[in-house]
Amino acid sequence: MGKVLGDVLGLAAGVAISPLPIIAVILILATPRGRLNGVLFTVGWLLGLSALGAVMLAVASPAHASGHDHPATWVGVLKLALGVLLVAFGTRQWHRRPRDPSQAQLPKWMGAIDRLSPVKVFGLGTALAALNAKNAPLTIAAGAAIGSAGLPVGQQIASLVVFVVIATLGLLAPLGVYLLGGERAKTTLGNWKDWAAQHNVAVMAVLFLVLGLKLLGDGISVLTS
């Protein structure tokens, strides 16, 4: 189980430091129903990651993702494909990054966050975790890594729980500051939001290039060993 955790911790960290969900939760916390909606957004995020990871585990187990303590060929192909996807996405993001960080613009949907109902906030958290083109490949790769390790079901579930918790730290940090930070929380969160907004594209580009190359290496290793 230790080797599996080593494989998925980097992927979980990649999900955790995604700037857009962090900006989203900070904006949600600044709304009149910030406490409720912030918790709902985080719960939705947890549910989205857990559901996608669980689906991957359910697919991997009966599909013989592991044999003789070695990942199946299709796991190597999947990691290779995800690696290519992430490298291509990271390269595209890097070329599209603003030369002047102060000119960076947030997605238009963020301007409507203060008008979202609690149900929609919950759905937004779920969607950003499970359906986002940036986070889903990392969660799928983590599920494949866990499912291909030949672990008992209990250890697979425990590994997925560790992945989900680590991948949620990026949201738990601003939520914790909001709930426990008192009067200084608003200033602290505002500074975090401004930095994340300015450097979002560059951070994501570097992140996906690094993780994409790791998945490429993992895929090649599975296919050639």
Rosetta blueprint (number, residue, H / E / L):
1 M L
2 G H
3 K H
4 V H
5 L H
6 G H
7 D H
8 V H
9 L H
10 G H
11 L H
12 A H
13 A H
14 G H
15 V H
16 A H
17 I L
18 S L
19 P H
20 L H
21 P H
22 I H
23 I H
24 A H
25 V H
26 I H
27 L H
28 I H
29 L H
30 A L
31 T L
32 P L
33 R L
34 G H
35 R H
36 L H
37 N H
38 G H
39 V H
40 L H
41 F H
42 T H
43 V H
44 G H
45 W H
46 L H
47 L H
48 G H
49 L H
50 S H
51 A H
52 L H
53 G H
54 A H
55 V H
56 M H
57 L H
58 A H
59 V H
60 A H
61 S L
62 P L
63 A L
64 H L
65 A L
66 S E
67 G E
68 H L
69 D L
70 H E
71 P E
72 A L
73 T H
74 W H
75 V H
76 G H
77 V H
78 L H
79 K H
80 L H
81 A H
82 L H
83 G H
84 V H
85 L H
86 L H
87 V H
88 A H
89 F H
90 G H
91 T H
92 R H
93 Q H
94 W H
95 H H
96 R H
97 R L
98 P L
99 R L
100 D L
101 P H
102 S H
103 Q H
104 A L
105 Q L
106 L L
107 P L
108 K H
109 W H
110 M H
111 G H
112 A H
113 I H
114 D H
115 R H
116 L L
117 S L
118 P H
119 V H
120 K H
121 V H
122 F H
123 G H
124 L H
125 G H
126 T H
127 A H
128 L H
129 A H
130 A H
131 L L
132 N L
133 A L
134 K L
135 N L
136 A H
137 P H
138 L H
139 T H
140 I H
141 A H
142 A H
143 G H
144 A H
145 A H
146 I H
147 G H
148 S L
149 A L
150 G L
151 L L
152 P L
153 V H
154 G H
155 Q H
156 Q H
157 I H
158 A H
159 S H
160 L H
161 V H
162 V H
163 F H
164 V H
165 V H
166 I H
167 A H
168 T L
169 L H
170 G H
171 L H
172 L H
173 A H
174 P H
175 L H
176 G H
177 V H
178 Y H
179 L H
180 L H
181 G L
182 G H
183 E H
184 R H
185 A H
186 K H
187 T H
188 T H
189 L H
190 G H
191 N H
192 W H
193 K H
194 D H
195 W H
196 A H
197 A H
198 Q H
199 H H
200 N H
201 V H
202 A H
203 V H
204 M H
205 A H
206 V H
207 L H
208 F H
209 L H
210 V H
211 L H
212 G H
213 L H
214 K H
215 L H
216 L H
217 G H
218 D H
219 G H
220 I H
221 S H
222 V H
223 L H
224 T H
225 S L
